[in-house]
Amino acid sequence: MANAMTEHSKKLRAKTAAEWNKRQREAGLVVKVGFVLPKETADQLAEIAEKLGVSRTKAISIMCEKFSKEL
C-alpha cells in the first residue's frame, strides 16, 4: 500500500484540512454554512455539479453568480 493511503496519512490530511479551514474562517475568508435540503433538491444540486464538473460548493457559487446578474 502506498504511504498516501495509510490510515495515518489519511488522518494527517484530514487534520491539515481542518486546520486550514479553521484559519480561513478565522480570517473571515470563508463561512461555514450548514443546511438541510429536500432529497429532490440535493439530487438536483448533485446533478448540476456533475454536469459542470465541479464540487457542489462551486456549483452553488456559480448559481449565485448567475442569479445575481439577473437581479
C-alpha positions as CSV (number, residue, x, y, z in Angstrom):
1,M,0.0,0.0,0.0
2,A,1.3,3.4,-0.9
3,N,2.1,5.7,2.1
4,A,-0.5,8.2,1.0
5,M,-3.2,5.6,1.5
6,T,-2.4,4.5,5.1
7,E,-4.7,5.4,7.9
8,H,-2.0,7.6,9.4
9,S,-1.7,9.6,6.2
10,K,-5.4,10.0,5.8
11,K,-5.7,11.3,9.4
12,L,-2.8,13.7,8.8
13,R,-4.5,15.1,5.7
14,A,-7.9,15.4,7.5
15,K,-6.1,17.3,10.3
16,T,-4.3,19.6,7.9
17,A,-7.6,20.3,6.1
18,A,-9.4,21.0,9.3
19,E,-6.7,23.4,10.4
20,W,-6.6,25.2,7.1
21,N,-10.4,25.6,7.1
22,K,-10.3,26.9,10.7
23,R,-7.7,29.5,9.7
24,Q,-9.7,30.6,6.7
25,R,-12.8,31.0,8.8
26,E,-10.9,33.0,11.5
27,A,-9.5,35.3,8.7
28,G,-13.1,35.9,7.5
29,L,-12.3,34.4,4.1
30,V,-14.9,31.7,4.3
31,V,-18.1,31.0,6.1
32,K,-19.2,27.5,7.2
33,V,-22.9,27.1,6.2
34,G,-25.0,24.1,7.2
35,F,-28.4,23.4,5.9
36,V,-30.9,20.6,5.2
37,L,-32.3,20.2,1.7
38,P,-35.1,18.0,0.5
39,K,-33.7,15.0,-1.3
40,E,-35.0,16.2,-4.7
41,T,-33.2,19.5,-4.3
42,A,-30.0,17.8,-3.1
43,D,-30.2,15.4,-6.1
44,Q,-30.6,18.4,-8.4
45,L,-27.6,20.1,-6.9
46,A,-25.5,17.0,-7.3
47,E,-26.6,16.6,-10.9
48,I,-25.8,20.3,-11.7
49,A,-22.4,19.9,-10.1
50,E,-21.7,16.7,-12.0
51,K,-22.7,18.3,-15.3
52,L,-20.5,21.3,-14.6
53,G,-17.6,19.1,-13.5
54,V,-17.3,20.9,-10.2
55,S,-18.0,20.4,-6.5
56,R,-21.4,21.1,-5.0
57,T,-19.9,24.1,-3.2
58,K,-18.6,25.5,-6.5
59,A,-21.9,24.8,-8.2
60,I,-23.7,26.9,-5.6
61,S,-21.2,29.7,-6.2
62,I,-21.8,29.5,-9.9
63,M,-25.6,29.6,-9.5
64,C,-25.3,32.6,-7.1
65,E,-23.2,34.5,-9.5
66,K,-25.6,33.8,-12.4
67,F,-28.6,34.7,-10.3
68,S,-27.1,37.9,-9.0
69,K,-26.5,39.1,-12.6
70,E,-30.2,38.6,-13.3
71,L,-31.4,40.7,-10.4
